[in-house]
């Protein structure tokens, strides 16, 4: 498949971003924090560390499946298809989105990104405004919002995230996005 001039420009922008990411130098404070975190985990027995990460992986996998099968997500899929039909009335499934230009796909994805920025702003404001309950729900709420937006962005570009391969890939994207900048090498 040949890239259009616009797609090549977007590809070059992604490559430049990737190079900037590789050139990132962590601050001394970030390096010290990483060292302390590693030392703290090293104090735990090996089997406890393994159980922790297995439980975390299982929880994220089930969360992804739960969000994917929710009515809100099914409705979002239909809104993505409806938005795409504005540009091409022959769109029936997510895989048909490959008939749209990169700018049209970016437009659809940016609609969802903007909406989820507002959700994140509201969620952060609620968790910071008080109460132990709201503060305790901060990490789970952030996780749900971010897993959902990864799924919506994938669907906006025509990727079906309910297949096992794509589900694992979406979780890897979520993991990479959740990492601090200094660990994204």
N, CA and C atoms as an extended XYZ file, in Angstrom:
555
Properties=species:S:1:pos:R:3:atomname:S:1:resname:S:1:resid:I:1 pbc="F F F"
N         0.843       -1.177        0.000 N   UNK     1
C         0.000        0.000        0.000 CA  UNK     1
C         0.888        1.239        0.000 C   UNK     1
N         0.616        2.135       -0.889 N   UNK     2
C         1.379        3.381       -1.012 CA  UNK     2
C         0.849        4.428       -0.055 C   UNK     2
N         1.770        5.176        0.538 N   UNK     3
C         1.381        6.284        1.398 CA  UNK     3
C         1.152        7.523        0.543 C   UNK     3
N         0.153        8.319        0.936 N   UNK     4
C        -0.046        9.603        0.286 CA  UNK     4
C         0.976       10.584        0.855 C   UNK     4
N         1.074       11.766        0.254 N   UNK     5
C         2.003       12.781        0.765 CA  UNK     5
C         1.668       13.155        2.201 C   UNK     5
N         0.391       13.286        2.493 N   UNK     6
C        -0.032       13.644        3.854 CA  UNK     6
C         0.327       12.539        4.851 C   UNK     6
N         0.117       11.292        4.460 N   UNK     7
C         0.464       10.169        5.337 CA  UNK     7
C         1.969       10.110        5.584 C   UNK     7
N         2.760       10.434        4.563 N   UNK     8
C         4.218       10.470        4.747 CA  UNK     8
C         4.608       11.586        5.710 C   UNK     8
N         3.925       12.724        5.624 N   UNK     9
C         4.205       13.830        6.534 CA  UNK     9
C         3.884       13.416        7.974 C   UNK     9
N         2.747       12.756        8.179 N   UNK    10
C         2.367       12.284        9.522 CA  UNK    10
C         3.383       11.251       10.004 C   UNK    10
N         3.805       10.354        9.128 N   UNK    11
C         4.814        9.345        9.482 CA  UNK    11
C         6.121       10.018        9.922 C   UNK    11
N         6.517       11.047        9.222 N   UNK    12
C         7.742       11.774        9.591 CA  UNK    12
C         7.584       12.477       10.937 C   UNK    12
N         6.398       13.032       11.199 N   UNK    13
C         6.147       13.657       12.503 CA  UNK    13
C         6.245       12.630       13.621 C   UNK    13
N         5.730       11.436       13.397 N   UNK    14
C         5.817       10.368       14.401 CA  UNK    14
C         7.270        9.965       14.608 C   UNK    14
N         8.031        9.881       13.543 N   UNK    15
C         9.456        9.526       13.654 CA  UNK    15
C        10.233       10.585       14.437 C   UNK    15
N         9.929       11.857       14.191 N   UNK    16
C        10.587       12.934       14.945 CA  UNK    16
C        10.237       12.864       16.422 C   UNK    16
N         8.968       12.603       16.724 N   UNK    17
C         8.543       12.459       18.118 CA  UNK    17
C         9.286       11.304       18.787 C   UNK    17
N         9.435       10.211       18.046 N   UNK    18
C        10.126        9.042       18.582 CA  UNK    18
C        11.593        9.366       18.888 C   UNK    18
N        12.231       10.110       18.012 N   UNK    19
C        13.625       10.492       18.249 CA  UNK    19
C        13.748       11.385       19.483 C   UNK    19
N        12.817       12.321       19.649 N   UNK    20
C        12.824       13.188       20.835 CA  UNK    20
C        12.636       12.361       22.101 C   UNK    20
N        11.815       11.329       22.018 N   UNK    21
C        11.577       10.468       23.169 CA  UNK    21
C        12.853        9.731       23.570 C   UNK    21
N        13.617        9.281       22.587 N   UNK    22
C        14.868        8.576       22.876 CA  UNK    22
C        15.923        9.503       23.463 C   UNK    22
N        15.819       10.796       23.204 N   UNK    23
C        16.806       11.753       23.689 CA  UNK    23
C        16.464       12.296       25.070 C   UNK    23
N        15.357       11.859       25.652 N   UNK    24
C        14.924       12.364       26.954 CA  UNK    24
C        15.918       11.948       28.044 C   UNK    24
N        16.299       12.889       28.869 N   UNK    25
C        17.188       12.644       30.010 CA  UNK    25
C        16.391       12.845       31.298 C   UNK    25
N        16.304       11.810       32.146 N   UNK    26
C        15.558       11.988       33.395 CA  UNK    26
C        16.294       12.923       34.354 C   UNK    26
N        15.538       13.583       35.199 N   UNK    27
C        16.137       14.466       36.199 CA  UNK    27
C        16.750       13.617       37.316 C   UNK    27
N        17.545       14.255       38.141 N   UNK    28
C        18.151       13.546       39.272 CA  UNK    28
C        17.080       13.033       40.227 C   UNK    28
N        16.044       13.822       40.425 N   UNK    29
C        14.963       13.419       41.317 CA  UNK    29
C        14.251       12.175       40.768 C   UNK    29
N        14.017       12.147       39.460 N   UNK    30
C        13.360       10.992       38.845 CA  UNK    30
C        14.236        9.748       38.968 C   UNK    30
N        15.541        9.908       38.775 N   UNK    31
C        16.454        8.768       38.905 CA  UNK    31
C        16.480        8.267       40.345 C   UNK    31
N        16.460        9.176       41.313 N   UNK    32
C        16.447        8.805       42.726 CA  UNK    32
C        15.142        8.078       43.070 C   UNK    32
N        14.033        8.582       42.564 N   UNK    33
C        12.739        7.934       42.793 CA  UNK    33
C        12.738        6.514       42.233 C   UNK    33
N        13.266        6.343       41.014 N   UNK    34
C        13.340        5.010       40.407 CA  UNK    34
C        14.187        4.072       41.266 C   UNK    34
N        15.288        4.570       41.766 N   UNK    35
C        16.181        3.754       42.589 CA  UNK    35
C        15.468        3.306       43.859 C   UNK    35
N        14.759        4.242       44.519 N   UNK    36
C        14.029        3.906       45.741 CA  UNK    36
C        12.909        2.908       45.472 C   UNK    36
N        12.217        3.088       44.365 N   UNK    37
C        11.134        2.179       44.015 CA  UNK    37
C        11.677        0.773       43.763 C   UNK    37
N        12.766        0.681       43.037 N   UNK    38
C        13.384       -0.629       42.787 CA  UNK    38
C        13.860       -1.276       44.078 C   UNK    38
N        14.466       -0.486       44.958 N   UNK    39
C        14.922       -1.023       46.239 CA  UNK    39
C        13.744       -1.505       47.083 C   UNK    39
N        12.658       -0.750       47.050 N   UNK    40
C        11.462       -1.148       47.794 CA  UNK    40
C        10.891       -2.464       47.290 C   UNK    40
N        10.816       -2.621       45.970 N   UNK    41
C        10.323       -3.873       45.405 CA  UNK    41
C        11.293       -5.012       45.657 C   UNK    41
N        12.577       -4.724       45.683 N   UNK    42
C        13.573       -5.768       45.926 CA  UNK    42
C        13.445       -6.337       47.336 C   UNK    42
N        12.897       -5.570       48.267 N   UNK    43
C        12.707       -6.052       49.640 CA  UNK    43
C        11.606       -7.112       49.727 C   UNK    43
N        10.699       -7.092       48.768 N   UNK    44
C         9.624       -8.085       48.749 CA  UNK    44
C        10.167       -9.413       48.234 C   UNK    44
N         9.670      -10.517       48.760 N   UNK    45
C        10.093      -11.822       48.225 CA  UNK    45
C         9.696      -11.959       46.748 C   UNK    45
N        10.440      -12.754       46.039 N   UNK    46
C        10.229      -12.946       44.598 CA  UNK    46
C         8.808      -13.417       44.288 C   UNK    46
N         8.292      -14.354       45.088 N   UNK    47
C         6.951      -14.882       44.805 CA  UNK    47
C         5.868      -13.818       45.053 C   UNK    47
N         6.078      -12.909       46.005 N   UNK    48
C         5.121      -11.835       46.258 CA  UNK    48
C         5.118      -10.852       45.085 C   UNK    48
N         6.295      -10.529       44.566 N   UNK    49
C         6.386       -9.650       43.398 CA  UNK    49
C         5.658      -10.278       42.217 C   UNK    49
N         5.903      -11.576       42.005 N   UNK    50
C         5.282      -12.262       40.879 CA  UNK    50
C         3.760      -12.289       41.034 C   UNK    50
N         3.269      -12.574       42.239 N   UNK    51
C         1.829      -12.583       42.475 CA  UNK    51
C         1.218      -11.204       42.245 C   UNK    51
N         1.911      -10.159       42.697 N   UNK    52
C         1.422       -8.799       42.510 CA  UNK    52
C         1.229       -8.485       41.033 C   UNK    52
N         2.262       -8.771       40.220 N   UNK    53
C         2.175       -8.447       38.797 CA  UNK    53
C         1.184       -9.346       38.066 C   UNK    53
N         1.046      -10.605       38.484 N   UNK    54
C         0.053      -11.484       37.867 CA  UNK    54
C        -1.359      -10.980       38.157 C   UNK    54
N        -1.608      -10.563       39.390 N   UNK    55
C        -2.933      -10.045       39.762 CA  UNK    55
C        -3.226       -8.741       39.013 C   UNK    55
N        -2.210       -7.887       38.897 N   UNK    56
C        -2.375       -6.633       38.168 CA  UNK    56
C        -2.692       -6.903       36.695 C   UNK    56
N        -1.962       -7.834       36.078 N   UNK    57
C        -2.222       -8.188       34.681 CA  UNK    57
C        -3.628       -8.748       34.502 C   UNK    57
N        -4.037       -9.632       35.409 N   UNK    58
C        -5.368      -10.225       35.322 CA  UNK    58
C        -6.438       -9.155       35.482 C   UNK    58
N        -6.239       -8.257       36.455 N   UNK    59
C        -7.211       -7.191       36.693 CA  UNK    59
C        -7.339       -6.305       35.461 C   UNK    59
N        -6.207       -5.926       34.841 N   UNK    60
C        -6.254       -5.071       33.648 CA  UNK    60
C        -6.923       -5.785       32.480 C   UNK    60
N        -6.643       -7.075       32.324 N   UNK    61
C        -7.250       -7.844       31.244 CA  UNK    61
C        -8.774       -7.869       31.390 C   UNK    61
N        -9.249       -8.143       32.601 N   UNK    62
C       -10.691       -8.196       32.832 CA  UNK    62
C       -11.323       -6.810       32.731 C   UNK    62
N       -10.618       -5.794       33.185 N   UNK    63
C       -11.113       -4.425       33.054 CA  UNK    63
C       -11.276       -4.063       31.582 C   UNK    63
N       -10.281       -4.415       30.778 N   UNK    64
C       -10.348       -4.141       29.338 CA  UNK    64
C       -11.567       -4.825       28.727 C   UNK    64
N       -11.784       -6.089       29.063 N   UNK    65
C       -12.919       -6.827       28.513 CA  UNK    65
C       -14.236       -6.227       28.983 C   UNK    65
N       -14.292       -5.821       30.249 N   UNK    66
C       -15.518       -5.244       30.795 CA  UNK    66
C       -15.841       -3.912       30.107 C   UNK    66
N       -14.836       -3.063       29.939 N   UNK    67
C       -15.050       -1.776       29.276 CA  UNK    67
C       -15.455       -2.001       27.825 C   UNK    67
N       -14.799       -2.947       27.162 N   UNK    68
C       -15.074       -3.215       25.754 CA  UNK    68
C       -16.509       -3.678       25.529 C   UNK    68
N       -17.033       -4.455       26.459 N   UNK    69
C       -18.379       -5.000       26.262 CA  UNK    69
C       -19.476       -4.130       26.893 C   UNK    69
N       -19.108       -2.987       27.452 N   UNK    70
C       -20.105       -2.120       28.078 CA  UNK    70
C       -20.968       -1.441       27.011 C   UNK    70
N       -22.168       -1.069       27.401 N   UNK    71
C       -23.082       -0.408       26.478 CA  UNK    71
C       -22.538        0.946       26.032 C   UNK    71
N       -21.832        1.628       26.934 N   UNK    72
C       -21.241        2.926       26.601 CA  UNK    72
C       -20.240        2.769       25.449 C   UNK    72
N       -19.455        1.705       25.498 N   UNK    73
C       -18.455        1.473       24.453 CA  UNK    73
C       -19.124        1.053       23.142 C   UNK    73
N       -20.181        0.280       23.239 N   UNK    74
C       -20.919       -0.132       22.033 CA  UNK    74
C       -21.548        1.093       21.368 C   UNK    74
N       -22.089        1.991       22.192 N   UNK    75
C       -22.635        3.238       21.649 CA  UNK    75
C       -21.546        4.095       21.017 C   UNK    75
N       -20.364        4.118       21.632 N   UNK    76
C       -19.246        4.893       21.089 CA  UNK    76
C       -18.827        4.342       19.727 C   UNK    76
N       -18.856        3.025       19.577 N   UNK    77
C       -18.535        2.405       18.280 CA  UNK    77
C       -19.492        2.908       17.208 C   UNK    77
N       -20.783        2.972       17.553 N   UNK    78
C       -21.776        3.452       16.597 CA  UNK    78
C       -21.568        4.932       16.273 C   UNK    78
N       -21.163        5.728       17.271 N   UNK    79
C       -20.881        7.146       17.010 CA  UNK    79
C       -19.663        7.295       16.100 C   UNK    79
N       -18.661        6.432       16.272 N   UNK    80
C       -17.481        6.469       15.393 CA  UNK    80
C       -17.910        6.169       13.961 C   UNK    80
N       -18.714        5.142       13.796 N   UNK    81
C       -19.184        4.792       12.443 CA  UNK    81
C       -20.047        5.903       11.849 C   UNK    81
N       -20.883        6.525       12.689 N   UNK    82
C       -21.720        7.629       12.205 CA  UNK    82
C       -20.852        8.820       11.789 C   UNK    82
N       -19.820        9.115       12.578 N   UNK    83
C       -18.901       10.206       12.217 CA  UNK    83
C       -18.177        9.892       10.917 C   UNK    83
N       -17.792        8.649       10.742 N   UNK    84
C       -17.081        8.258        9.528 CA  UNK    84
C       -17.994        8.339        8.305 C   UNK    84
N       -19.278        8.063        8.500 N   UNK    85
C       -20.220        8.129        7.380 CA  UNK    85
C       -20.417        9.553        6.876 C   UNK    85
N       -20.076       10.539        7.698 N   UNK    86
C       -20.117       11.923        7.235 CA  UNK    86
C       -19.114       12.100        6.094 C   UNK    86
N       -17.976       11.429        6.200 N   UNK    87
C       -16.931       11.538        5.184 CA  UNK    87
C       -17.131       10.554        4.030 C   UNK    87
N       -17.705        9.377        4.320 N   UNK    88
C       -17.910        8.363        3.289 CA  UNK    88
C       -19.141        7.550        3.691 C   UNK    88
N       -20.207        7.703        2.936 N   UNK    89
C       -21.482        7.074        3.310 CA  UNK    89
C       -21.480        5.560        3.164 C   UNK    89
N       -20.467        4.984        2.563 N   UNK    90
C       -20.417        3.535        2.371 CA  UNK    90
C       -19.781        2.794        3.540 C   UNK    90
N       -19.406        3.491        4.580 N   UNK    91
C       -18.774        2.866        5.749 CA  UNK    91
C       -19.821        2.063        6.517 C   UNK    91
N       -19.541        0.786        6.738 N   UNK    92
C       -20.452       -0.093        7.473 CA  UNK    92
C       -19.797       -0.661        8.732 C   UNK    92
N       -18.510       -0.982        8.661 N   UNK    93
C       -17.803       -1.597        9.785 CA  UNK    93
C       -16.536       -0.800       10.083 C   UNK    93
N       -15.914       -1.120       11.212 N   UNK    94
C       -14.674       -0.429       11.569 CA  UNK    94
C       -13.575       -0.663       10.538 C   UNK    94
N       -13.537       -1.840        9.960 N   UNK    95
C       -12.488       -2.107        8.969 CA  UNK    95
C       -12.652       -1.236        7.721 C   UNK    95
N       -13.850       -0.713        7.477 N   UNK    96
C       -14.074        0.187        6.342 CA  UNK    96
C       -13.438        1.555        6.555 C   UNK    96
N       -13.016        1.853        7.785 N   UNK    97
C       -12.415        3.157        8.064 CA  UNK    97
C       -11.097        3.351        7.317 C   UNK    97
N       -10.504        2.272        6.821 N   UNK    98
C        -9.253        2.434        6.068 CA  UNK    98
C        -9.467        3.137        4.734 C   UNK    98
N       -10.724        3.393        4.373 N   UNK    99
C       -11.014        4.149        3.154 CA  UNK    99
C       -10.939        5.654        3.382 C   UNK    99
N       -10.833        6.064        4.641 N   UNK   100
C       -10.758        7.489        4.960 CA  UNK   100
C        -9.315        7.960        4.965 C   UNK   100
N        -9.123        9.250        4.815 N   UNK   101
C        -7.762        9.814        4.855 CA  UNK   101
C        -7.280        9.892        6.301 C   UNK   101
N        -5.992       10.057        6.477 N   UNK   102
C        -5.414       10.142        7.812 CA  UNK   102
C        -5.962       11.350        8.566 C   UNK   102
N        -6.214       12.445        7.878 N   UNK   103
C        -6.760       13.629        8.543 CA  UNK   103
C        -8.204       13.397        9.009 C   UNK   103
N        -8.978       12.674        8.231 N   UNK   104
C       -10.341       12.359        8.643 CA  UNK   104
C       -10.336       11.437        9.862 C   UNK   104
N        -9.441       10.457        9.859 N   UNK   105
C        -9.322        9.560       11.012 CA  UNK   105
C        -8.835       10.317       12.248 C   UNK   105
N        -7.877       11.227       12.044 N   UNK   106
C        -7.394       12.052       13.163 CA  UNK   106
C        -8.522       12.901       13.738 C   UNK   106
N        -9.358       13.433       12.879 N   UNK   107
C       -10.483       14.251       13.334 CA  UNK   107
C       -11.417       13.432       14.228 C   UNK   107
N       -11.752       12.227       13.792 N   UNK   108
C       -12.635       11.359       14.578 CA  UNK   108
C       -11.989       11.017       15.921 C   UNK   108
N       -10.711       10.666       15.897 N   UNK   109
C       -10.001       10.316       17.139 CA  UNK   109
C        -9.906       11.526       18.063 C   UNK   109
N        -9.625       12.702       17.510 N   UNK   110
C        -9.481       13.902       18.340 CA  UNK   110
C       -10.788       14.299       19.021 C   UNK   110
N       -11.917       13.965       18.433 N   UNK   111
C       -13.203       14.213       19.100 CA  UNK   111
C       -13.265       13.440       20.417 C   UNK   111
N       -12.864       12.186       20.377 N   UNK   112
C       -12.900       11.352       21.578 CA  UNK   112
C       -11.825       11.769       22.577 C   UNK   112
N       -10.674       12.151       22.088 N   UNK   113
C        -9.597       12.597       22.980 CA  UNK   113
C       -10.034       13.837       23.748 C   UNK   113
N       -10.654       14.789       23.069 N   UNK   114
C       -11.103       16.021       23.726 CA  UNK   114
C       -12.143       15.717       24.803 C   UNK   114
N       -13.073       14.828       24.492 N   UNK   115
C       -14.103       14.472       25.460 CA  UNK   115
C       -13.483       13.798       26.688 C   UNK   115
N       -12.505       12.940       26.480 N   UNK   116
C       -11.885       12.232       27.599 CA  UNK   116
C       -10.941       13.128       28.402 C   UNK   116
N       -10.448       14.184       27.804 N   UNK   117
C        -9.688       15.165       28.587 CA  UNK   117
C       -10.607       15.836       29.603 C   UNK   117
N       -11.830       16.122       29.177 N   UNK   118
C       -12.806       16.697       30.108 CA  UNK   118
C       -13.165       15.703       31.208 C   UNK   118
N       -13.345       14.427       30.845 N   UNK   119
C       -13.618       13.406       31.855 CA  UNK   119
C       -12.467       13.329       32.859 C   UNK   119
N       -11.238       13.359       32.358 N   UNK   120
C       -10.071       13.284       33.241 CA  UNK   120
C        -9.979       14.505       34.137 C   UNK   120
N       -10.287       15.677       33.579 N   UNK   121
C       -10.281       16.908       34.364 CA  UNK   121
C       -11.307       16.828       35.494 C   UNK   121
N       -12.512       16.372       35.167 N   UNK   122
C       -13.568       16.259       36.177 CA  UNK   122
C       -13.196       15.214       37.225 C   UNK   122
N       -12.663       14.092       36.782 N   UNK   123
C       -12.278       13.034       37.722 CA  UNK   123
C       -11.160       13.495       38.638 C   UNK   123
N       -10.184       14.198       38.111 N   UNK   124
C        -9.095       14.725       38.931 CA  UNK   124
C        -9.582       15.769       39.915 C   UNK   124
N       -10.507       16.601       39.472 N   UNK   125
C       -11.072       17.608       40.366 CA  UNK   125
C       -11.857       16.982       41.503 C   UNK   125
N       -12.624       15.930       41.188 N   UNK   126
C       -13.397       15.259       42.236 CA  UNK   126
C       -12.481       14.560       43.236 C   UNK   126
N       -11.457       13.871       42.741 N   UNK   127
C       -10.580       13.146       43.673 CA  UNK   127
C        -9.745       14.101       44.507 C   UNK   127
N        -9.438       15.262       43.967 N   UNK   128
C        -8.652       16.235       44.712 CA  UNK   128
C        -9.470       17.122       45.620 C   UNK   128
N       -10.786       17.116       45.416 N   UNK   129
C       -11.615       18.039       46.190 CA  UNK   129
C       -12.043       17.493       47.531 C   UNK   129
N       -11.788       16.263       47.771 N   UNK   130
C       -12.078       15.832       49.128 CA  UNK   130
C       -12.563       14.415       49.253 C   UNK   130
N       -12.450       14.002       50.463 N   UNK   131
C       -12.974       12.705       50.825 CA  UNK   131
C       -12.019       11.570       50.551 C   UNK   131
N       -11.937       10.702       51.514 N   UNK   132
C       -11.077        9.531       51.384 CA  UNK   132
C       -11.602        8.594       50.302 C   UNK   132
N       -12.917        8.509       50.190 N   UNK   133
C       -13.528        7.646       49.180 CA  UNK   133
C       -13.158        8.110       47.772 C   UNK   133
N       -13.278        9.412       47.525 N   UNK   134
C       -12.939        9.940       46.199 CA  UNK   134
C       -11.454        9.789       45.904 C   UNK   134
N       -10.620       10.000       46.912 N   UNK   135
C        -9.186        9.840       46.720 CA  UNK   135
C        -8.829        8.379       46.460 C   UNK   135
N        -9.512        7.481       47.157 N   UNK   136
C        -9.264        6.051       46.960 CA  UNK   136
C        -9.721        5.543       45.612 C   UNK   136
N       -10.667        6.229       45.009 N   UNK   137
C       -11.158        5.801       43.694 CA  UNK   137
C       -10.368        6.435       42.552 C   UNK   137
N        -9.366        7.243       42.867 N   UNK   138
C        -8.619        7.973       41.850 CA  UNK   138
C        -7.925        7.037       40.860 C   UNK   138
N        -7.140        6.106       41.342 N   UNK   139
C        -6.382        5.227       40.441 CA  UNK   139
C        -7.307        4.321       39.629 C   UNK   139
N        -8.306        3.669       40.245 N   UNK   140
C        -9.218        2.879       39.402 CA  UNK   140
C        -9.959        3.720       38.355 C   UNK   140
N       -10.381        4.909       38.729 N   UNK   141
C       -11.102        5.760       37.773 CA  UNK   141
C       -10.181        6.199       36.639 C   UNK   141
N        -8.948        6.580       36.976 N   UNK   142
C        -7.985        6.952       35.930 CA  UNK   142
C        -7.729        5.780       34.997 C   UNK   142
N        -7.619        4.599       35.561 N   UNK   143
C        -7.355        3.411       34.747 CA  UNK   143
C        -8.506        3.149       33.788 C   UNK   143
N        -9.731        3.214       34.276 N   UNK   144
C       -10.895        2.983       33.405 CA  UNK   144
C       -10.943        4.016       32.287 C   UNK   144
N       -10.752        5.281       32.627 N   UNK   145
C       -10.788        6.342       31.617 CA  UNK   145
C        -9.707        6.115       30.565 C   UNK   145
N        -8.507        5.768       30.997 N   UNK   146
C        -7.410        5.604       30.044 CA  UNK   146
C        -7.534        4.332       29.210 C   UNK   146
N        -8.021        3.237       29.795 N   UNK   147
C        -8.253        2.018       29.007 CA  UNK   147
C        -9.328        2.304       27.956 C   UNK   147
N       -10.351        3.024       28.355 N   UNK   148
C       -11.445        3.334       27.419 CA  UNK   148
C       -10.960        4.204       26.269 C   UNK   148
N       -10.140        5.202       26.552 N   UNK   149
C        -9.699        6.076       25.459 CA  UNK   149
C        -8.742        5.345       24.521 C   UNK   149
N        -7.932        4.440       25.041 N   UNK   150
C        -7.072        3.639       24.153 CA  UNK   150
C        -7.948        2.832       23.197 C   UNK   150
N        -9.014        2.230       23.728 N   UNK   151
C        -9.925        1.465       22.881 CA  UNK   151
C       -10.608        2.358       21.850 C   UNK   151
N       -11.049        3.535       22.270 N   UNK   152
C       -11.747        4.435       21.336 CA  UNK   152
C       -10.823        4.943       20.241 C   UNK   152
N        -9.588        5.251       20.601 N   UNK   153
C        -8.639        5.710       19.580 CA  UNK   153
C        -8.366        4.591       18.589 C   UNK   153
N        -8.196        3.375       19.098 N   UNK   154
C        -7.974        2.236       18.198 CA  UNK   154
C        -9.161        2.064       17.252 C   UNK   154
N       -10.370        2.127       17.798 N   UNK   155
C       -11.549        1.985       16.942 CA  UNK   155
C       -11.664        3.136       15.959 C   UNK   155
N       -11.234        4.335       16.349 N   UNK   156
C       -11.291        5.490       15.455 CA  UNK   156
C       -10.395        5.309       14.239 C   UNK   156
N        -9.385        4.482       14.366 N   UNK   157
C        -8.498        4.204       13.239 CA  UNK   157
C        -8.828        2.868       12.566 C   UNK   157
N        -9.970        2.281       12.929 N   UNK   158
C       -10.433        1.078       12.247 CA  UNK   158
C        -9.912       -0.218       12.819 C   UNK   158
N        -9.410       -0.209       14.043 N   UNK   159
C        -8.879       -1.425       14.664 CA  UNK   159
C        -9.942       -2.009       15.579 C   UNK   159
N       -10.252       -3.257       15.384 N   UNK   160
C       -11.231       -3.969       16.204 CA  UNK   160
C       -10.523       -4.484       17.454 C   UNK   160
N       -10.836       -3.921       18.622 N   UNK   161
C       -10.085       -4.253       19.835 CA  UNK   161
C       -10.685       -5.400       20.638 C   UNK   161
N       -11.655       -6.103       20.074 N   UNK   162
C       -12.218       -7.216       20.826 CA  UNK   162
C       -11.666       -8.569       20.413 C   UNK   162
N       -10.677       -8.607       19.535 N   UNK   163
C        -9.984       -9.854       19.243 CA  UNK   163
C        -8.846      -10.013       20.250 C   UNK   163
N        -8.450      -11.234       20.562 N   UNK   164
C        -7.409      -11.424       21.590 CA  UNK   164
C        -6.098      -10.691       21.276 C   UNK   164
N        -5.653      -10.740       20.036 N   UNK   165
C        -4.398      -10.076       19.680 CA  UNK   165
C        -4.504       -8.573       19.876 C   UNK   165
N        -5.577       -7.982       19.375 N   UNK   166
C        -5.757       -6.537       19.484 CA  UNK   166
C        -5.996       -6.115       20.934 C   UNK   166
N        -6.641       -6.984       21.716 N   UNK   167
C        -6.854       -6.679       23.121 CA  UNK   167
C        -5.513       -6.585       23.843 C   UNK   167
N        -4.634       -7.530       23.583 N   UNK   168
C        -3.310       -7.505       24.225 CA  UNK   168
C        -2.500       -6.309       23.726 C   UNK   168
N        -2.625       -5.998       22.458 N   UNK   169
C        -1.922       -4.843       21.914 CA  UNK   169
C        -2.427       -3.547       22.543 C   UNK   169
N        -3.740       -3.435       22.743 N   UNK   170
C        -4.310       -2.251       23.395 CA  UNK   170
C        -3.805       -2.132       24.829 C   UNK   170
N        -3.685       -3.263       25.523 N   UNK   171
C        -3.155       -3.224       26.889 CA  UNK   171
C        -1.684       -2.815       26.896 C   UNK   171
N        -0.932       -3.216       25.893 N   UNK   172
C         0.470       -2.789       25.789 CA  UNK   172
C         0.556       -1.287       25.516 C   UNK   172
N        -0.341       -0.787       24.685 N   UNK   173
C        -0.378        0.660       24.423 CA  UNK   173
C        -0.745        1.410       25.702 C   UNK   173
N        -1.729        0.895       26.434 N   UNK   174
C        -2.093        1.504       27.719 CA  UNK   174
C        -0.891        1.515       28.659 C   UNK   174
N        -0.184        0.392       28.736 N   UNK   175
C         0.993        0.294       29.596 CA  UNK   175
C         2.054        1.312       29.196 C   UNK   175
N         2.321        1.412       27.908 N   UNK   176
C         3.327        2.369       27.434 CA  UNK   176
C         2.891        3.803       27.713 C   UNK   176
N         1.619        4.085       27.559 N   UNK   177
C         1.119        5.431       27.819 CA  UNK   177
C         1.124        5.793       29.292 C   UNK   177
N         0.982        4.794       30.158 N   UNK   178
C         0.933        5.049       31.599 CA  UNK   178
C         2.324        5.199       32.212 C   UNK   178
N         3.340        4.783       31.483 N   UNK   179
C         4.704        4.878       32.019 CA  UNK   179
C         5.188        6.317       32.052 C   UNK   179
N         6.034        6.624       33.006 N   UNK   180
C         6.662        7.949       32.997 CA  UNK   180
C         7.574        8.095       31.779 C   UNK   180
N         7.795        9.310       31.356 N   UNK   181
C         8.564        9.587       30.149 CA  UNK   181
C         9.963        8.955       30.210 C   UNK   181
N        10.557        8.930       31.383 N   UNK   182
C        11.923        8.419       31.520 CA  UNK   182
C        12.017        6.910       31.295 C   UNK   182
N        10.896        6.209       31.348 N   UNK   183
C        10.903        4.747       31.164 CA  UNK   183
C        10.430        4.313       29.785 C   UNK   183
N        10.163        5.235       28.889 N   UNK   184
C         9.596        4.890       27.585 CA  UNK   184
C        10.644        4.640       26.519 C   UNK   184
N        11.802        4.211       26.884 N   UNK   185
C        12.864        3.990       25.883 CA  UNK   185
C        12.687        2.684       25.177 C   UNK   185
